[in-house]
Protein backbone atom coordinates (compact mmCIF):
# COMPACT_ATOMS: atom_id res chain seq x y z
CA UNK A 1 0.00 0.00 0.00
CA UNK A 2 1.39 3.38 -1.01
CA UNK A 3 1.31 6.09 1.63
CA UNK A 4 1.22 8.94 -0.86
CA UNK A 5 -1.74 9.20 -3.22
CA UNK A 6 -1.24 12.72 -4.61
CA UNK A 7 -5.01 13.27 -4.29
CA UNK A 8 -4.46 16.01 -1.73
CA UNK A 9 -2.00 18.01 -3.78
CA UNK A 10 -4.60 20.66 -4.54
CA UNK A 11 -5.59 21.32 -0.93
CA UNK A 12 -8.47 18.89 -0.51
CA UNK A 13 -8.82 15.62 1.32
CA UNK A 14 -11.38 12.83 1.45
CA UNK A 15 -13.66 12.10 4.36
CA UNK A 16 -14.33 8.47 5.30
CA UNK A 17 -17.23 8.41 2.84
CA UNK A 18 -15.12 9.70 -0.04
CA UNK A 19 -16.54 13.24 -0.07
CA UNK A 20 -13.74 15.73 -0.75
CA UNK A 21 -13.42 18.84 1.42
CA UNK A 22 -10.76 21.54 1.86
CA UNK A 23 -7.95 20.51 4.19
CA UNK A 24 -8.82 23.48 6.40
CA UNK A 25 -12.47 22.36 6.81
CA UNK A 26 -13.62 22.42 10.44
CA UNK A 27 -14.29 18.67 10.26
CA UNK A 28 -10.64 18.07 9.28
CA UNK A 29 -9.44 20.49 11.99
CA UNK A 30 -11.59 18.59 14.51
CA UNK A 31 -10.29 15.10 13.85
CA UNK A 32 -6.79 16.42 13.16
CA UNK A 33 -6.73 17.92 16.65
CA UNK A 34 -7.95 14.61 18.09
CA UNK A 35 -5.11 12.88 16.21
CA UNK A 36 -2.65 15.39 17.70
CA UNK A 37 -4.09 14.71 21.16
CA UNK A 38 -3.69 10.97 20.61
CA UNK A 39 -0.03 11.51 19.72
CA UNK A 40 0.55 13.47 22.92
CA UNK A 41 -1.18 10.74 24.92
CA UNK A 42 1.22 8.22 23.35
CA UNK A 43 4.13 10.40 24.48
CA UNK A 44 2.62 10.76 27.94
CA UNK A 45 1.93 7.02 28.26
CA UNK A 46 5.63 6.31 27.67
CA UNK A 47 6.64 8.40 30.68
CA UNK A 48 7.22 7.32 34.26
CA UNK A 49 3.83 6.49 35.81
CA UNK A 50 1.87 3.65 37.35
CA UNK A 51 0.69 0.79 35.17
CA UNK A 52 -3.01 1.47 35.75
CA UNK A 53 -2.69 5.02 34.39
CA UNK A 54 -0.76 3.70 31.38
CA UNK A 55 -3.50 1.14 30.67
CA UNK A 56 -6.20 3.77 31.03
CA UNK A 57 -4.36 6.06 28.61
CA UNK A 58 -4.06 3.19 26.10
CA UNK A 59 -7.81 2.63 26.34
CA UNK A 60 -8.41 6.35 25.84
CA UNK A 61 -6.17 6.28 22.76
CA UNK A 62 -8.38 3.53 21.32
CA UNK A 63 -11.49 5.62 22.02
CA UNK A 64 -9.90 8.63 20.33
CA UNK A 65 -9.55 6.62 17.13
CA UNK A 66 -13.29 6.02 17.39
CA UNK A 67 -13.88 9.75 17.90
CA UNK A 68 -11.70 10.55 14.89
CA UNK A 69 -13.59 8.05 12.74
CA UNK A 70 -16.93 9.54 13.77
CA UNK A 71 -15.67 13.05 13.01
CA UNK A 72 -14.35 11.91 9.61
CA UNK A 73 -17.82 10.69 8.63
CA UNK A 74 -20.64 12.92 7.43
CA UNK A 75 -23.71 12.59 9.67
CA UNK A 76 -25.97 11.66 6.75
CA UNK A 77 -23.65 8.73 5.93
CA UNK A 78 -23.09 7.65 9.54
CA UNK A 79 -24.55 4.17 8.93
CA UNK A 80 -21.51 3.31 6.78
CA UNK A 81 -19.27 3.50 9.85
CA UNK A 82 -19.27 -0.05 11.25
CA UNK A 83 -17.57 0.49 14.62
CA UNK A 84 -18.81 0.81 18.21
CA UNK A 85 -19.65 4.40 19.18
CA UNK A 86 -18.68 6.39 22.23
CA UNK A 87 -21.04 5.21 24.95
CA UNK A 88 -22.22 6.62 28.24
CA UNK A 89 -20.11 3.85 29.86
CA UNK A 90 -16.99 5.33 28.23
CA UNK A 91 -17.81 8.70 29.79
CA UNK A 92 -18.61 7.12 33.16
CA UNK A 93 -15.24 5.33 33.13
CA UNK A 94 -13.46 8.69 32.94
CA UNK A 95 -15.62 9.99 35.80
CA UNK A 96 -14.86 6.92 37.93
CA UNK A 97 -11.15 7.26 37.25
CA UNK A 98 -11.24 10.92 38.28
CA UNK A 99 -13.15 10.10 41.45
CA UNK A 100 -10.55 7.44 42.40
CA UNK A 101 -7.63 9.79 41.77
CA UNK A 102 -9.25 12.69 43.63
CA UNK A 103 -9.63 10.59 46.79
CA UNK A 104 -5.86 10.79 47.34
CA UNK A 105 -5.25 14.36 46.22
CA UNK A 106 -5.20 17.47 48.39
CA UNK A 107 -8.09 19.87 48.01
CA UNK A 108 -7.52 22.37 45.24
CA UNK A 109 -7.80 25.95 46.45
CA UNK A 110 -6.10 27.82 43.59
CA UNK A 111 -5.37 27.49 39.90
CA UNK A 112 -2.21 25.48 39.30
CA UNK A 113 0.59 26.50 36.98
CA UNK A 114 1.47 23.65 34.61
CA UNK A 115 4.92 22.20 35.24
CA UNK A 116 7.03 20.76 38.02
CA UNK A 117 8.03 17.64 36.07
CA UNK A 118 8.31 16.73 32.39
CA UNK A 119 5.64 14.03 32.70
CA UNK A 120 3.22 16.45 34.35
CA UNK A 121 3.91 19.03 31.67
CA UNK A 122 3.17 16.51 28.91
CA UNK A 123 -0.13 15.77 30.61
CA UNK A 124 -1.02 19.47 30.71
CA UNK A 125 -0.10 19.84 27.03
CA UNK A 126 -2.41 16.93 26.22
CA UNK A 127 -5.15 18.60 28.30
CA UNK A 128 -4.86 21.87 26.38
CA UNK A 129 -4.86 20.07 23.01
CA UNK A 130 -7.96 18.22 24.21
CA UNK A 131 -9.64 21.55 25.03
CA UNK A 132 -8.78 22.85 21.56
CA UNK A 133 -10.27 19.70 20.07
CA UNK A 134 -13.39 20.28 22.13
CA UNK A 135 -13.67 23.83 20.81
CA UNK A 136 -13.29 22.63 17.21
CA UNK A 137 -15.86 19.85 17.67
CA UNK A 138 -18.27 22.33 19.26
CA UNK A 139 -17.81 24.65 16.29
CA UNK A 140 -18.40 21.76 13.89
CA UNK A 141 -21.52 20.82 15.87
CA UNK A 142 -22.99 24.29 15.23
CA UNK A 143 -23.04 23.50 11.50
CA UNK A 144 -23.25 19.69 11.31
CA UNK A 145 -24.49 17.51 14.15
CA UNK A 146 -21.94 15.63 16.20
CA UNK A 147 -23.16 12.87 18.53
CA UNK A 148 -23.64 14.21 22.07
CA UNK A 149 -21.50 11.46 23.57
CA UNK A 150 -18.55 12.63 21.49
CA UNK A 151 -18.80 16.14 22.90
CA UNK A 152 -19.29 14.81 26.43
CA UNK A 153 -16.39 12.37 26.15
CA UNK A 154 -13.93 15.01 25.01
CA UNK A 155 -15.14 17.42 27.69
CA UNK A 156 -14.71 14.76 30.37
CA UNK A 157 -11.34 13.72 28.95
CA UNK A 158 -9.88 17.19 29.44
CA UNK A 159 -11.06 17.06 33.08
CA UNK A 160 -9.53 13.59 33.43
CA UNK A 161 -6.19 14.86 32.10
CA UNK A 162 -6.20 17.71 34.62
CA UNK A 163 -6.79 15.32 37.51
CA UNK A 164 -4.20 12.91 36.10
CA UNK A 165 -1.66 15.76 35.99
CA UNK A 166 -2.34 16.42 39.68
CA UNK A 167 -1.98 12.71 40.48
CA UNK A 168 1.26 12.52 38.53
CA UNK A 169 2.56 15.55 40.43
CA UNK A 170 1.86 13.76 43.69
CA UNK A 171 3.27 10.40 42.52
CA UNK A 172 6.43 12.01 41.13
CA UNK A 173 6.81 14.29 44.17
CA UNK A 174 6.65 17.35 41.93
CA UNK A 175 5.54 20.57 43.54
CA UNK A 176 2.22 21.99 42.40
CA UNK A 177 2.74 25.71 42.01
CA UNK A 178 -0.39 27.66 42.86
CA UNK A 179 -1.22 30.69 40.81
CA UNK A 180 -1.69 33.51 43.26
CA UNK A 181 -2.12 36.77 41.38
CA UNK A 182 -0.63 39.94 42.73
CA UNK A 183 -3.24 42.05 44.47
CA UNK A 184 -3.72 45.58 43.15
CA UNK A 185 -4.91 48.39 45.39
N, C-alpha and C positions, 0 to 999 in steps of 0.2 A: 504494500500500500504506500503510495506516494504521500508525503506530508504536504507538499506544495501542489496547489491546483491551478493557480493563476486566476481563479474566478473572482478574487477580491482585489485585483489590481486596479480596478477603477473606483474603489472606495465603497463597495457594497459587500454584503455578506449574506449568507443564507441562514434563515431560521431552521429549526428542526423540520418543519413542514416543507421546506424548499423555497418559501417566499423570500425574495431578496429585499433587503432594507439597507439604508446607509449605515456604515460602520459606527456612526455617532448617534444612531437611534437610541432612544431612552431604554428600549428593551435590551439592546446590546450593552449599554452602559450598566444596566442592572445586573445582568448575569456575568458581565466582565468583572464587576466589583465583587460579586460573590466568589468568582474564581480567584481573584486576588486575595480575598479573605481566606479561602481554603489553602492557598499557598502559605500565608502567614501562620495558619494553624498547623501546617506541616512543619514549619520551622519551629514553632513553639513546642510542638509535641516531641521534638528531638532534643529538647533541653532537659536539664536536671529537674525532675519532679517525680511524684509518686506514680506508681503503675496505674492506679484507678483513674487518675486525671488523664493520663496518656490514653487509656482505653476509651474514656469518655470523649476526648478530643477526636480520636479515630472514628468513633460513631458519628460525631457531629460532622466530620469531613464527608462521610458517606451521605448524610442528610443534605449537605450543601450541594452535592452533585444532583440530588433530586430537585432541590430548589432551582439550580441552574437549568435543569432540563425543563422544568415547568415554565420558567421565565423565557426559555428559548422557543416556546410553543405558543402559537396564537390561540387565544381562548376559544375561537370558533372551531379550531381543529384539535382541541384538547383530547378528544377520544382516541386520537392516533398515538398518544403517549401511553405506552403499556408498562408503566412502573407504579409501585405504591406511592401514594401522595404523602404529604406531611400531615400527620394526624394529631389529634388533641393529646394522645399519649406521648408523642415526641415533645410537645410543648411542656407537658406535665413532668417529663423526665428532667428537663432543664430546671424547672421549678424545684423539684425534689433535690437535685444536686446542689442548687443554691442554698436551700434550707439546711442541708447537712453541713455544708461548708460554713455557713453563718453561725452555726451552733458554737463553733470553736474560735470565732473571731471577736476581737474587741468591738464594742459599740462604735459606730462611726459618728463623729461629732462635727467634722469639717470635711470639705473637699480635700482630696488627696492628690498631690502632684505625682504624675507618673514617673517611675524610676526606682532607684535603690538597688537594682540588680538587672542584669541583661535579660534574664528570663521574664521578670516582671514587666520590663519595658516592652518586650515582644508581645506579651499578653495585652498590654494597653494599646499597642499599635493595631493588633487584631481587633480589639474593641472599637477603635475609631474607624477602621475600615468597615466593620460591621455596621456602624451607625451611618456611614456614607451609603452603604448598600441599602439600608433601610430607607434613607431619604430618596434614593433613586427608584426603589420599588414603589414607594408611596406616590411618587410623581407619575410613574408608569400607570399605577392604579387609577389615577385621576382620568386617564384617557382610555385605558383598556383594563378590564377587570383582572385582578390578581386574586387567587384564592385567599380568603381571610387567614387560613392557617399559615400561609407563607409569611404574611406580614407579621402575624403574632410570633411565629418561630424566630424570625430575625430580630424582632424587638426583644424577645426573651433571651436570645443568644447574646446580645450585647450586654444585658444585665449579668448573665452567667459569666461572661469574660471579665467583667468588673470584679465580681466576687472571687473568681478564680485568681485574678491578679492579687487581691488582698490575701487569699490563702497562700499563694506562692510567696508573697512577702514574708508571711509568718513562718512558713516552712523553711525558707532560705535565710531566715534571720536578717532580712533586709528591713531597714527602717522605713516606715511609711511617713512621708513628710506631709504634714498638714498645710493646706493653704490658708494662711491667716493674713488677710489683706491689711495693709496699713490703714489706720483710722485717720480720717481727715477731720479737722475741726469744723 
